C-alpha cells in the first residue's frame, strides 16, 4: 500500500491510490491548490532575484579578493596562512553582502510593480 502525504496540506490529509493505480497519471490538483504562491509571475520574480544574487556574489567576491589581497599585503609580521584567511574572509563577506543587496534590488526593480509604459 502506497501512502502519499501532502506536506503543504494544513490537514495532514493522506491519499491512497489503491492497487493497480497508474502513478504516472496521478492528478496533482490537490497539491497545486496549496501552491498558489508559486504562480508564473512569482516564479519569474524569484528567478530574477536568484540571478541577481549569483551575479552580485560573483562581482562582490572578485572585488573583495582584490581589496583583501591588498590589505593582507600591507600587514607585516603575520604568517601567510593568516593572510590567506584574511583574504578569504574579505571575499566571502563581500560576496554575501553584495549578493544579498543585488538580489533585493533585483526584486524591487522587477517584481514590485507592473511594467511602466
Biopython code that builds the backbone (N, CA, C, O; Angstrom):
import numpy as np
from Bio.PDB.StructureBuilder import StructureBuilder

atoms = [
    (1, "UNK", "N", (0.847, -1.170, 0.000)),
    (1, "UNK", "CA", (0.000, 0.000, 0.000)),
    (1, "UNK", "C", (0.896, 1.237, 0.000)),
    (1, "UNK", "O", (1.718, 1.410, 0.900)),
    (2, "UNK", "N", (0.739, 2.089, -0.998)),
    (2, "UNK", "CA", (1.463, 3.350, -1.061)),
    (2, "UNK", "C", (0.648, 4.431, -0.381)),
    (2, "UNK", "O", (-0.575, 4.479, -0.515)),
    (3, "UNK", "N", (1.324, 5.286, 0.341)),
    (3, "UNK", "CA", (0.631, 6.338, 1.056)),
    (3, "UNK", "C", (1.301, 7.664, 0.734)),
    (3, "UNK", "O", (2.489, 7.833, 1.007)),
    (4, "UNK", "N", (0.573, 8.593, 0.168)),
    (4, "UNK", "CA", (1.104, 9.897, -0.170)),
    (4, "UNK", "C", (0.630, 10.908, 0.861)),
    (4, "UNK", "O", (-0.566, 11.013, 1.132)),
    (5, "UNK", "N", (1.555, 11.643, 1.429)),
    (5, "UNK", "CA", (1.209, 12.689, 2.384)),
    (5, "UNK", "C", (1.587, 14.025, 1.766)),
    (5, "UNK", "O", (2.726, 14.221, 1.343)),
    (6, "UNK", "N", (0.646, 14.927, 1.715)),
    (6, "UNK", "CA", (0.887, 16.238, 1.150)),
    (6, "UNK", "C", (1.559, 17.108, 2.208)),
    (6, "UNK", "O", (0.927, 17.426, 3.215)),
    (7, "UNK", "N", (2.819, 17.506, 2.017)),
    (7, "UNK", "CA", (3.500, 18.284, 3.041)),
    (7, "UNK", "C", (2.964, 19.705, 3.163)),
    (7, "UNK", "O", (3.171, 20.347, 4.194)),
    (8, "UNK", "N", (2.279, 20.216, 2.134)),
    (8, "UNK", "CA", (1.766, 21.575, 2.180)),
    (8, "UNK", "C", (0.340, 21.650, 2.700)),
    (8, "UNK", "O", (-0.199, 22.744, 2.864)),
    (9, "UNK", "N", (-0.274, 20.512, 2.960)),
    (9, "UNK", "CA", (-1.649, 20.497, 3.412)),
    (9, "UNK", "C", (-1.716, 20.888, 4.881)),
    (9, "UNK", "O", (-0.856, 20.518, 5.680)),
    (10, "UNK", "N", (-2.752, 21.641, 5.218)),
    (10, "UNK", "CA", (-2.925, 22.056, 6.604)),
    (10, "UNK", "C", (-3.606, 20.966, 7.426)),
    (10, "UNK", "O", (-3.577, 21.012, 8.656)),
    (11, "UNK", "N", (-4.211, 20.001, 6.771)),
    (11, "UNK", "CA", (-4.965, 18.978, 7.469)),
    (11, "UNK", "C", (-4.178, 17.684, 7.645)),
    (11, "UNK", "O", (-4.621, 16.791, 8.367)),
    (12, "UNK", "N", (-3.043, 17.568, 7.013)),
    (12, "UNK", "CA", (-2.300, 16.317, 7.070)),
    (12, "UNK", "C", (-3.030, 15.208, 6.338)),
    (12, "UNK", "O", (-2.967, 14.050, 6.751)),
    (13, "UNK", "N", (-3.721, 15.541, 5.261)),
    (13, "UNK", "CA", (-4.534, 14.565, 4.550)),
    (13, "UNK", "C", (-3.643, 13.523, 3.874)),
    (13, "UNK", "O", (-2.493, 13.790, 3.528)),
    (14, "UNK", "N", (-4.201, 12.352, 3.702)),
    (14, "UNK", "CA", (-3.468, 11.251, 3.085)),
    (14, "UNK", "C", (-4.257, 10.774, 1.875)),
    (14, "UNK", "O", (-5.485, 10.845, 1.832)),
    (15, "UNK", "N", (-3.508, 10.286, 0.899)),
    (15, "UNK", "CA", (-4.130, 9.822, -0.335)),
    (15, "UNK", "C", (-3.589, 8.442, -0.632)),
    (15, "UNK", "O", (-2.377, 8.254, -0.735)),
    (16, "UNK", "N", (-4.474, 7.480, -0.770)),
    (16, "UNK", "CA", (-4.091, 6.114, -1.094)),
    (16, "UNK", "C", (-4.562, 5.817, -2.510)),
    (16, "UNK", "O", (-5.766, 5.717, -2.745)),
    (17, "UNK", "N", (-3.623, 5.672, -3.477)),
    (17, "UNK", "CA", (-4.047, 5.450, -4.861)),
    (17, "UNK", "C", (-4.641, 4.077, -5.104)),
    (17, "UNK", "O", (-5.247, 3.858, -6.153)),
    (18, "UNK", "N", (-4.493, 3.151, -4.182)),
    (18, "UNK", "CA", (-5.046, 1.820, -4.356)),
    (18, "UNK", "C", (-4.144, 0.949, -5.209)),
    (18, "UNK", "O", (-3.169, 1.430, -5.786)),
    (19, "UNK", "N", (-4.467, -0.320, -5.288)),
    (19, "UNK", "CA", (-3.634, -1.240, -6.055)),
    (19, "UNK", "C", (-3.939, -1.110, -7.527)),
    (19, "UNK", "O", (-5.092, -0.921, -7.913)),
    (20, "UNK", "N", (-2.922, -1.210, -8.346)),
    (20, "UNK", "CA", (-3.078, -1.150, -9.785)),
    (20, "UNK", "C", (-3.233, 0.262, -10.321)),
    (20, "UNK", "O", (-3.512, 0.443, -11.506)),
    (21, "UNK", "N", (-3.058, 1.269, -9.469)),
    (21, "UNK", "CA", (-3.189, 2.653, -9.938)),
    (21, "UNK", "C", (-1.934, 3.046, -10.708)),
    (21, "UNK", "O", (-0.818, 2.689, -10.328)),
    (22, "UNK", "N", (-2.132, 3.780, -11.783)),
    (22, "UNK", "CA", (-1.010, 4.261, -12.582)),
    (22, "UNK", "C", (-0.507, 5.563, -11.962)),
    (22, "UNK", "O", (-1.164, 6.598, -12.069)),
    (23, "UNK", "N", (0.653, 5.512, -11.316)),
    (23, "UNK", "CA", (1.167, 6.663, -10.589)),
    (23, "UNK", "C", (1.708, 7.747, -11.519)),
    (23, "UNK", "O", (1.917, 8.880, -11.085)),
    (24, "UNK", "N", (1.938, 7.415, -12.792)),
    (24, "UNK", "CA", (2.435, 8.436, -13.709)),
    (24, "UNK", "C", (1.334, 9.409, -14.110)),
    (24, "UNK", "O", (1.621, 10.539, -14.504)),
    (25, "UNK", "N", (0.065, 8.978, -14.011)),
    (25, "UNK", "CA", (-1.053, 9.835, -14.382)),
    (25, "UNK", "C", (-1.795, 10.348, -13.153)),
    (25, "UNK", "O", (-2.970, 10.707, -13.236)),
    (26, "UNK", "N", (-1.122, 10.383, -12.038)),
    (26, "UNK", "CA", (-1.724, 10.815, -10.788)),
    (26, "UNK", "C", (-1.982, 12.317, -10.831)),
    (26, "UNK", "O", (-1.098, 13.094, -11.193)),
    (27, "UNK", "N", (-3.166, 12.713, -10.471)),
    (27, "UNK", "CA", (-3.537, 14.133, -10.522)),
    (27, "UNK", "C", (-2.942, 14.863, -9.322)),
    (27, "UNK", "O", (-3.037, 14.398, -8.187)),
    (28, "UNK", "N", (-2.336, 16.000, -9.590)),
    (28, "UNK", "CA", (-1.754, 16.794, -8.520)),
    (28, "UNK", "C", (-2.569, 18.056, -8.268)),
    (28, "UNK", "O", (-2.033, 19.072, -7.825)),
    (29, "UNK", "N", (-3.878, 17.986, -8.556)),
    (29, "UNK", "CA", (-4.731, 19.160, -8.381)),
    (29, "UNK", "C", (-4.788, 19.559, -6.910)),
    (29, "UNK", "O", (-4.877, 20.745, -6.594)),
    (30, "UNK", "N", (-4.738, 18.598, -6.022)),
    (30, "UNK", "CA", (-4.820, 18.902, -4.596)),
    (30, "UNK", "C", (-3.587, 19.666, -4.129)),
    (30, "UNK", "O", (-3.710, 20.627, -3.370)),
    (31, "UNK", "N", (-2.421, 19.261, -4.563)),
    (31, "UNK", "CA", (-1.217, 19.966, -4.146)),
    (31, "UNK", "C", (-1.061, 21.282, -4.901)),
    (31, "UNK", "O", (-0.469, 22.220, -4.367)),
    (32, "UNK", "N", (-1.569, 21.379, -6.122)),
    (32, "UNK", "CA", (-1.486, 22.629, -6.859)),
    (32, "UNK", "C", (-2.305, 23.718, -6.176)),
    (32, "UNK", "O", (-1.923, 24.889, -6.192)),
    (33, "UNK", "N", (-3.406, 23.344, -5.590)),
    (33, "UNK", "CA", (-4.236, 24.326, -4.915)),
    (33, "UNK", "C", (-3.486, 24.947, -3.740)),
    (33, "UNK", "O", (-3.651, 26.133, -3.459)),
    (34, "UNK", "N", (-2.682, 24.172, -3.069)),
    (34, "UNK", "CA", (-1.939, 24.666, -1.922)),
    (34, "UNK", "C", (-0.698, 25.440, -2.320)),
    (34, "UNK", "O", (-0.118, 26.129, -1.480)),
    (35, "UNK", "N", (-0.267, 25.353, -3.578)),
    (35, "UNK", "CA", (0.939, 26.033, -4.022)),
    (35, "UNK", "C", (0.588, 27.253, -4.870)),
    (35, "UNK", "O", (1.172, 27.454, -5.935)),
    (36, "UNK", "N", (-0.344, 28.053, -4.417)),
    (36, "UNK", "CA", (-0.770, 29.231, -5.147)),
    (36, "UNK", "C", (0.349, 30.248, -5.221)),
    (36, "UNK", "O", (0.440, 31.003, -6.189)),
    (37, "UNK", "N", (1.203, 30.276, -4.210)),
    (37, "UNK", "CA", (2.272, 31.275, -4.167)),
    (37, "UNK", "C", (3.335, 31.045, -5.229)),
    (37, "UNK", "O", (4.201, 31.903, -5.403)),
    (38, "UNK", "N", (3.311, 29.930, -5.946)),
    (38, "UNK", "CA", (4.304, 29.658, -6.978)),
    (38, "UNK", "C", (3.714, 29.799, -8.379)),
    (38, "UNK", "O", (3.952, 28.950, -9.238)),
    (39, "UNK", "N", (2.948, 30.860, -8.617)),
    (39, "UNK", "CA", (2.438, 31.063, -9.965)),
    (39, "UNK", "C", (3.567, 31.543, -10.873)),
    (39, "UNK", "O", (4.685, 31.756, -10.405)),
    (40, "UNK", "N", (3.296, 31.710, -12.132)),
    (40, "UNK", "CA", (4.347, 32.004, -13.107)),
    (40, "UNK", "C", (5.032, 33.335, -12.841)),
    (40, "UNK", "O", (6.251, 33.430, -12.989)),
    (41, "UNK", "N", (4.295, 34.356, -12.458)),
    (41, "UNK", "CA", (4.897, 35.663, -12.205)),
    (41, "UNK", "C", (5.842, 35.645, -11.018)),
    (41, "UNK", "O", (6.915, 36.247, -11.061)),
    (42, "UNK", "N", (5.447, 34.961, -9.964)),
    (42, "UNK", "CA", (6.305, 34.912, -8.777)),
    (42, "UNK", "C", (7.506, 34.007, -8.995)),
    (42, "UNK", "O", (8.588, 34.265, -8.469)),
    (43, "UNK", "N", (7.317, 32.953, -9.767)),
    (43, "UNK", "CA", (8.466, 32.100, -10.093)),
    (43, "UNK", "C", (9.497, 32.887, -10.885)),
    (43, "UNK", "O", (10.699, 32.768, -10.649)),
    (44, "UNK", "N", (9.013, 33.698, -11.834)),
    (44, "UNK", "CA", (9.907, 34.531, -12.630)),
    (44, "UNK", "C", (10.618, 35.550, -11.738)),
    (44, "UNK", "O", (11.804, 35.830, -11.916)),
    (45, "UNK", "N", (9.886, 36.089, -10.794)),
    (45, "UNK", "CA", (10.478, 37.051, -9.854)),
    (45, "UNK", "C", (11.568, 36.390, -9.018)),
    (45, "UNK", "O", (12.638, 36.970, -8.833)),
    (46, "UNK", "N", (11.318, 35.206, -8.519)),
    (46, "UNK", "CA", (12.329, 34.505, -7.719)),
    (46, "UNK", "C", (13.549, 34.134, -8.556)),
    (46, "UNK", "O", (14.676, 34.147, -8.062)),
    (47, "UNK", "N", (13.320, 33.803, -9.821)),
    (47, "UNK", "CA", (14.449, 33.507, -10.709)),
    (47, "UNK", "C", (15.318, 34.741, -10.919)),
    (47, "UNK", "O", (16.545, 34.649, -10.917)),
    (48, "UNK", "N", (14.675, 35.907, -11.101)),
    (48, "UNK", "CA", (15.437, 37.140, -11.276)),
    (48, "UNK", "C", (16.213, 37.493, -10.021)),
    (48, "UNK", "O", (17.348, 37.963, -10.100)),
    (49, "UNK", "N", (15.608, 37.270, -8.864)),
    (49, "UNK", "CA", (16.303, 37.547, -7.609)),
    (49, "UNK", "C", (17.478, 36.585, -7.416)),
    (49, "UNK", "O", (18.542, 36.982, -6.939)),
    (50, "UNK", "N", (17.278, 35.321, -7.789)),
    (50, "UNK", "CA", (18.358, 34.342, -7.668)),
    (50, "UNK", "C", (19.509, 34.692, -8.600)),
    (50, "UNK", "O", (20.679, 34.579, -8.235)),
    (51, "UNK", "N", (19.155, 35.121, -9.818)),
    (51, "UNK", "CA", (20.183, 35.536, -10.765)),
    (51, "UNK", "C", (20.938, 36.761, -10.256)),
    (51, "UNK", "O", (22.158, 36.841, -10.398)),
    (52, "UNK", "N", (20.217, 37.716, -9.663)),
    (52, "UNK", "CA", (20.848, 38.894, -9.089)),
    (52, "UNK", "C", (21.786, 38.539, -7.953)),
    (52, "UNK", "O", (22.858, 39.130, -7.824)),
    (53, "UNK", "N", (21.393, 37.578, -7.125)),
    (53, "UNK", "CA", (22.256, 37.151, -6.018)),
    (53, "UNK", "C", (23.516, 36.473, -6.540)),
    (53, "UNK", "O", (24.598, 36.671, -5.988)),
    (54, "UNK", "N", (23.389, 35.676, -7.599)),
    (54, "UNK", "CA", (24.568, 34.999, -8.143)),
    (54, "UNK", "C", (25.524, 35.988, -8.786)),
    (54, "UNK", "O", (26.737, 35.890, -8.598)),
    (55, "UNK", "N", (24.992, 36.940, -9.542)),
    (55, "UNK", "CA", (25.850, 37.942, -10.174)),
    (55, "UNK", "C", (26.497, 38.819, -9.111)),
    (55, "UNK", "O", (27.689, 39.116, -9.186)),
    (56, "UNK", "N", (25.714, 39.232, -8.126)),
    (56, "UNK", "CA", (26.255, 40.052, -7.046)),
    (56, "UNK", "C", (27.310, 39.324, -6.236)),
    (56, "UNK", "O", (28.305, 39.923, -5.828)),
    (57, "UNK", "N", (27.105, 38.050, -6.002)),
    (57, "UNK", "CA", (28.099, 37.270, -5.281)),
    (57, "UNK", "C", (29.398, 37.144, -6.051)),
    (57, "UNK", "O", (30.482, 37.204, -5.470)),
    (58, "UNK", "N", (29.290, 36.968, -7.355)),
    (58, "UNK", "CA", (30.494, 36.853, -8.184)),
    (58, "UNK", "C", (31.264, 38.172, -8.230)),
    (58, "UNK", "O", (32.485, 38.192, -8.075)),
    (59, "UNK", "N", (30.546, 39.262, -8.441)),
    (59, "UNK", "CA", (31.205, 40.564, -8.520)),
    (59, "UNK", "C", (31.768, 40.967, -7.165)),
    (59, "UNK", "O", (32.906, 41.426, -7.075)),
    (60, "UNK", "N", (30.980, 40.799, -6.117)),
    (60, "UNK", "CA", (31.451, 41.150, -4.774)),
    (60, "UNK", "C", (32.627, 40.303, -4.337)),
    (60, "UNK", "O", (33.558, 40.811, -3.712)),
    (61, "UNK", "N", (32.601, 39.016, -4.657)),
    (61, "UNK", "CA", (33.723, 38.148, -4.299)),
    (61, "UNK", "C", (34.994, 38.520, -5.040)),
    (61, "UNK", "O", (36.075, 38.544, -4.453)),
    (62, "UNK", "N", (34.869, 38.810, -6.329)),
    (62, "UNK", "CA", (36.048, 39.178, -7.118)),
    (62, "UNK", "C", (36.641, 40.499, -6.643)),
    (62, "UNK", "O", (37.859, 40.623, -6.520)),
    (63, "UNK", "N", (35.791, 41.482, -6.375)),
    (63, "UNK", "CA", (36.296, 42.774, -5.911)),
    (63, "UNK", "C", (36.945, 42.655, -4.540)),
    (63, "UNK", "O", (37.981, 43.269, -4.284)),
    (64, "UNK", "N", (36.345, 41.873, -3.667)),
    (64, "UNK", "CA", (36.893, 41.754, -2.314)),
    (64, "UNK", "C", (38.148, 40.898, -2.276)),
    (64, "UNK", "O", (38.948, 41.046, -1.352)),
    (65, "UNK", "N", (38.352, 40.014, -3.235)),
    (65, "UNK", "CA", (39.625, 39.292, -3.308)),
    (65, "UNK", "C", (40.745, 40.282, -3.617)),
    (65, "UNK", "O", (41.831, 40.207, -3.043)),
    (66, "UNK", "N", (40.466, 41.204, -4.526)),
    (66, "UNK", "CA", (41.483, 42.211, -4.870)),
    (66, "UNK", "C", (41.782, 43.099, -3.667)),
    (66, "UNK", "O", (42.945, 43.303, -3.318)),
    (67, "UNK", "N", (40.735, 43.628, -3.031)),
    (67, "UNK", "CA", (40.950, 44.515, -1.887)),
    (67, "UNK", "C", (41.528, 43.768, -0.686)),
    (67, "UNK", "O", (42.354, 44.313, 0.046)),
    (68, "UNK", "N", (41.099, 42.531, -0.484)),
    (68, "UNK", "CA", (41.642, 41.730, 0.619)),
    (68, "UNK", "C", (43.106, 41.386, 0.417)),
    (68, "UNK", "O", (43.878, 41.363, 1.376)),
    (69, "UNK", "N", (43.495, 41.118, -0.824)),
    (69, "UNK", "CA", (44.904, 40.849, -1.113)),
    (69, "UNK", "C", (45.751, 42.086, -0.861)),
    (69, "UNK", "O", (46.854, 41.987, -0.324)),
    (70, "UNK", "N", (45.250, 43.234, -1.241)),
    (70, "UNK", "CA", (45.970, 44.481, -0.994)),
    (70, "UNK", "C", (46.110, 44.729, 0.514)),
    (70, "UNK", "O", (47.174, 45.119, 0.995)),
    (71, "UNK", "N", (45.017, 44.496, 1.246)),
    (71, "UNK", "CA", (45.056, 44.694, 2.694)),
    (71, "UNK", "C", (46.017, 43.713, 3.366)),
    (71, "UNK", "O", (46.754, 44.092, 4.276)),
    (72, "UNK", "N", (46.012, 42.467, 2.927)),
    (72, "UNK", "CA", (46.904, 41.459, 3.519)),
    (72, "UNK", "C", (48.361, 41.753, 3.185)),
    (72, "UNK", "O", (49.250, 41.465, 3.986)),
    (73, "UNK", "N", (48.612, 42.323, 2.008)),
    (73, "UNK", "CA", (49.991, 42.650, 1.629)),
    (73, "UNK", "C", (50.536, 43.807, 2.466)),
    (73, "UNK", "O", (51.746, 43.913, 2.662)),
    (74, "UNK", "N", (49.656, 44.667, 2.955)),
    (74, "UNK", "CA", (50.101, 45.809, 3.751)),
    (74, "UNK", "C", (50.476, 45.426, 5.176)),
    (74, "UNK", "O", (51.226, 46.151, 5.831)),
    (75, "UNK", "N", (49.973, 44.315, 5.660)),
    (75, "UNK", "CA", (50.231, 43.887, 7.041)),
    (75, "UNK", "C", (51.530, 43.098, 7.080)),
    (75, "UNK", "O", (51.695, 42.124, 6.345)),
    (76, "UNK", "N", (52.441, 43.516, 7.928)),
    (76, "UNK", "CA", (53.736, 42.833, 8.083)),
    (76, "UNK", "C", (53.732, 42.020, 9.374)),
    (76, "UNK", "O", (53.042, 42.364, 10.333)),
    (77, "UNK", "N", (54.488, 40.969, 9.386)),
    (77, "UNK", "CA", (54.713, 40.215, 10.604)),
    (77, "UNK", "C", (53.699, 39.139, 10.923)),
    (77, "UNK", "O", (53.702, 38.624, 12.041)),
    (78, "UNK", "N", (52.833, 38.777, 9.995)),
    (78, "UNK", "CA", (51.920, 37.656, 10.241)),
    (78, "UNK", "C", (52.190, 36.589, 9.191)),
    (78, "UNK", "O", (52.610, 36.901, 8.076)),
    (79, "UNK", "N", (51.951, 35.335, 9.544)),
    (79, "UNK", "CA", (52.213, 34.251, 8.585)),
    (79, "UNK", "C", (51.284, 34.324, 7.364)),
    (79, "UNK", "O", (50.240, 34.977, 7.384)),
    (80, "UNK", "N", (51.699, 33.641, 6.326)),
    (80, "UNK", "CA", (50.943, 33.643, 5.070)),
    (80, "UNK", "C", (49.579, 32.974, 5.252)),
    (80, "UNK", "O", (48.610, 33.359, 4.598)),
    (81, "UNK", "N", (49.498, 31.989, 6.124)),
    (81, "UNK", "CA", (48.212, 31.329, 6.341)),
    (81, "UNK", "C", (47.188, 32.304, 6.922)),
    (81, "UNK", "O", (46.008, 32.242, 6.576)),
    (82, "UNK", "N", (47.629, 33.198, 7.798)),
    (82, "UNK", "CA", (46.706, 34.204, 8.324)),
    (82, "UNK", "C", (46.343, 35.235, 7.259)),
    (82, "UNK", "O", (45.221, 35.739, 7.240)),
    (83, "UNK", "N", (47.281, 35.547, 6.381)),
    (83, "UNK", "CA", (46.980, 36.459, 5.282)),
    (83, "UNK", "C", (45.949, 35.827, 4.335)),
    (83, "UNK", "O", (45.040, 36.503, 3.852)),
    (84, "UNK", "N", (46.104, 34.535, 4.082)),
    (84, "UNK", "CA", (45.130, 33.840, 3.225)),
    (84, "UNK", "C", (43.756, 33.821, 3.887)),
    (84, "UNK", "O", (42.735, 33.978, 3.217)),
    (85, "UNK", "N", (43.734, 33.630, 5.187)),
    (85, "UNK", "CA", (42.463, 33.674, 5.906)),
    (85, "UNK", "C", (41.809, 35.045, 5.847)),
    (85, "UNK", "O", (40.586, 35.156, 5.760)),
    (86, "UNK", "N", (42.638, 36.095, 5.894)),
    (86, "UNK", "CA", (42.127, 37.459, 5.788)),
    (86, "UNK", "C", (41.518, 37.705, 4.409)),
    (86, "UNK", "O", (40.450, 38.307, 4.294)),
    (87, "UNK", "N", (42.196, 37.242, 3.373)),
    (87, "UNK", "CA", (41.667, 37.397, 2.009)),
    (87, "UNK", "C", (40.371, 36.599, 1.853)),
    (87, "UNK", "O", (39.411, 37.089, 1.259)),
    (88, "UNK", "N", (40.340, 35.385, 2.379)),
    (88, "UNK", "CA", (39.144, 34.547, 2.277)),
    (88, "UNK", "C", (37.970, 35.170, 3.027)),
    (88, "UNK", "O", (36.843, 35.178, 2.533)),
    (89, "UNK", "N", (38.240, 35.687, 4.212)),
    (89, "UNK", "CA", (37.173, 36.312, 4.992)),
    (89, "UNK", "C", (36.613, 37.528, 4.258)),
    (89, "UNK", "O", (35.399, 37.721, 4.208)),
    (90, "UNK", "N", (37.490, 38.339, 3.695)),
    (90, "UNK", "CA", (37.031, 39.510, 2.951)),
    (90, "UNK", "C", (36.221, 39.115, 1.727)),
    (90, "UNK", "O", (35.191, 39.727, 1.443)),
    (91, "UNK", "N", (36.671, 38.105, 1.002)),
    (91, "UNK", "CA", (35.970, 37.726, -0.231)),
    (91, "UNK", "C", (34.613, 37.099, 0.057)),
    (91, "UNK", "O", (33.639, 37.391, -0.638)),
    (92, "UNK", "N", (34.534, 36.253, 1.059)),
    (92, "UNK", "CA", (33.247, 35.623, 1.387)),
    (92, "UNK", "C", (32.270, 36.662, 1.929)),
    (92, "UNK", "O", (31.100, 36.683, 1.547)),
    (93, "UNK", "N", (32.754, 37.515, 2.815)),
    (93, "UNK", "CA", (31.876, 38.547, 3.363)),
    (93, "UNK", "C", (31.379, 39.508, 2.300)),
    (93, "UNK", "O", (30.203, 39.870, 2.289)),
    (94, "UNK", "N", (32.266, 39.922, 1.408)),
    (94, "UNK", "CA", (31.861, 40.839, 0.344)),
    (94, "UNK", "C", (30.899, 40.206, -0.633)),
    (94, "UNK", "O", (29.962, 40.856, -1.098)),
    (95, "UNK", "N", (31.123, 38.932, -0.951)),
    (95, "UNK", "CA", (30.225, 38.274, -1.904)),
    (95, "UNK", "C", (28.837, 38.068, -1.297)),
    (95, "UNK", "O", (27.830, 38.234, -1.986)),
    (96, "UNK", "N", (28.778, 37.710, -0.026)),
    (96, "UNK", "CA", (27.469, 37.555, 0.615)),
    (96, "UNK", "C", (26.731, 38.888, 0.711)),
    (96, "UNK", "O", (25.538, 38.965, 0.417)),
    (97, "UNK", "N", (27.430, 39.913, 1.115)),
    (97, "UNK", "CA", (26.791, 41.210, 1.289)),
    (97, "UNK", "C", (26.333, 41.792, -0.044)),
    (97, "UNK", "O", (25.190, 42.235, -0.165)),
    (98, "UNK", "N", (27.199, 41.796, -1.031)),
    (98, "UNK", "CA", (26.835, 42.367, -2.324)),
    (98, "UNK", "C", (25.780, 41.517, -3.024)),
    (98, "UNK", "O", (24.889, 42.057, -3.680)),
    (99, "UNK", "N", (25.870, 40.198, -2.893)),
    (99, "UNK", "CA", (24.855, 39.327, -3.472)),
    (99, "UNK", "C", (23.491, 39.546, -2.854)),
    (99, "UNK", "O", (22.479, 39.545, -3.555)),
    (100, "UNK", "N", (23.458, 39.735, -1.538)),
    (100, "UNK", "CA", (22.192, 39.989, -0.856)),
    (100, "UNK", "C", (21.565, 41.285, -1.348)),
    (100, "UNK", "O", (20.380, 41.317, -1.679)),
    (101, "UNK", "N", (22.351, 42.350, -1.397)),
    (101, "UNK", "CA", (21.797, 43.628, -1.805)),
    (101, "UNK", "C", (21.409, 43.650, -3.277)),
    (101, "UNK", "O", (20.432, 44.305, -3.642)),
    (102, "UNK", "N", (22.145, 42.954, -4.123)),
    (102, "UNK", "CA", (21.766, 42.919, -5.531)),
    (102, "UNK", "C", (20.505, 42.074, -5.731)),
    (102, "UNK", "O", (19.698, 42.379, -6.609)),
    (103, "UNK", "N", (20.323, 41.029, -4.940)),
    (103, "UNK", "CA", (19.088, 40.240, -5.023)),
    (103, "UNK", "C", (17.892, 41.067, -4.590)),
    (103, "UNK", "O", (16.840, 41.019, -5.227)),
    (104, "UNK", "N", (18.043, 41.827, -3.511)),
    (104, "UNK", "CA", (16.948, 42.674, -3.047)),
    (104, "UNK", "C", (16.639, 43.750, -4.091)),
    (104, "UNK", "O", (15.474, 44.034, -4.370)),
    (105, "UNK", "N", (17.679, 44.343, -4.661)),
    (105, "UNK", "CA", (17.475, 45.356, -5.692)),
    (105, "UNK", "C", (16.803, 44.794, -6.929)),
    (105, "UNK", "O", (15.954, 45.452, -7.529)),
    (106, "UNK", "N", (17.173, 43.587, -7.314)),
    (106, "UNK", "CA", (16.527, 42.946, -8.469)),
    (106, "UNK", "C", (15.063, 42.680, -8.175)),
    (106, "UNK", "O", (14.208, 42.843, -9.046)),
    (107, "UNK", "N", (14.774, 42.272, -6.948)),
    (107, "UNK", "CA", (13.387, 42.021, -6.575)),
    (107, "UNK", "C", (12.549, 43.280, -6.570)),
    (107, "UNK", "O", (11.406, 43.276, -7.028)),
    (108, "UNK", "N", (13.119, 44.365, -6.050)),
    (108, "UNK", "CA", (12.382, 45.626, -6.019)),
    (108, "UNK", "C", (12.149, 46.141, -7.435)),
    (108, "UNK", "O", (11.061, 46.619, -7.759)),
    (109, "UNK", "N", (13.157, 46.042, -8.259)),
    (109, "UNK", "CA", (13.044, 46.591, -9.614)),
    (109, "UNK", "C", (12.101, 45.795, -10.496)),
    (109, "UNK", "O", (11.297, 46.383, -11.220)),
    (110, "UNK", "N", (12.178, 44.487, -10.454)),
    (110, "UNK", "CA", (11.427, 43.693, -11.431)),
    (110, "UNK", "C", (10.148, 43.075, -10.867)),
    (110, "UNK", "O", (9.258, 42.721, -11.641)),
    (111, "UNK", "N", (10.030, 42.937, -9.575)),
    (111, "UNK", "CA", (8.880, 42.216, -9.030)),
    (111, "UNK", "C", (7.895, 43.112, -8.304)),
    (111, "UNK", "O", (6.777, 42.686, -8.012)),
    (112, "UNK", "N", (8.277, 44.324, -8.012)),
    (112, "UNK", "CA", (7.452, 45.161, -7.169)),
    (112, "UNK", "C", (6.250, 45.768, -7.856)),
    (112, "UNK", "O", (5.209, 45.922, -7.216)),
    (113, "UNK", "N", (6.337, 46.115, -9.110)),
    (113, "UNK", "CA", (5.230, 46.802, -9.749)),
    (113, "UNK", "C", (5.046, 46.304, -11.168)),
    (113, "UNK", "O", (5.838, 45.514, -11.682)),
    (114, "UNK", "N", (3.990, 46.781, -11.780)),
    (114, "UNK", "CA", (3.725, 46.399, -13.158)),
    (114, "UNK", "C", (4.657, 47.156, -14.085)),
    (114, "UNK", "O", (5.317, 48.114, -13.682)),
    (115, "UNK", "N", (4.701, 46.714, -15.326)),
    (115, "UNK", "CA", (5.555, 47.371, -16.318)),
    (115, "UNK", "C", (5.048, 48.785, -16.566)),
    (115, "UNK", "O", (3.849, 48.999, -16.745)),
    (116, "UNK", "N", (5.952, 49.736, -16.575)),
    (116, "UNK", "CA", (5.598, 51.123, -16.845)),
    (116, "UNK", "C", (5.717, 51.398, -18.335)),
    (116, "UNK", "O", (6.638, 50.925, -19.000)),
    (117, "UNK", "N", (4.790, 52.153, -18.832)),
    (117, "UNK", "CA", (4.799, 52.467, -20.273)),
    (117, "UNK", "C", (5.413, 53.819, -20.506)),
    (117, "UNK", "O", (5.512, 54.263, -21.650)),
]
sb = StructureBuilder()
sb.init_structure("model")
sb.init_model(0)
sb.init_chain("A")
sb.init_seg("    ")
for serial, (resi, resn, name, xyz) in enumerate(atoms, 1):
    if name == "N":
        sb.init_residue(resn, " ", resi, " ")
    sb.init_atom(name, np.array(xyz, "f"), 0.0, 1.0, " ", f" {name:<3s}", serial, name[0])
structure = sb.get_structure()
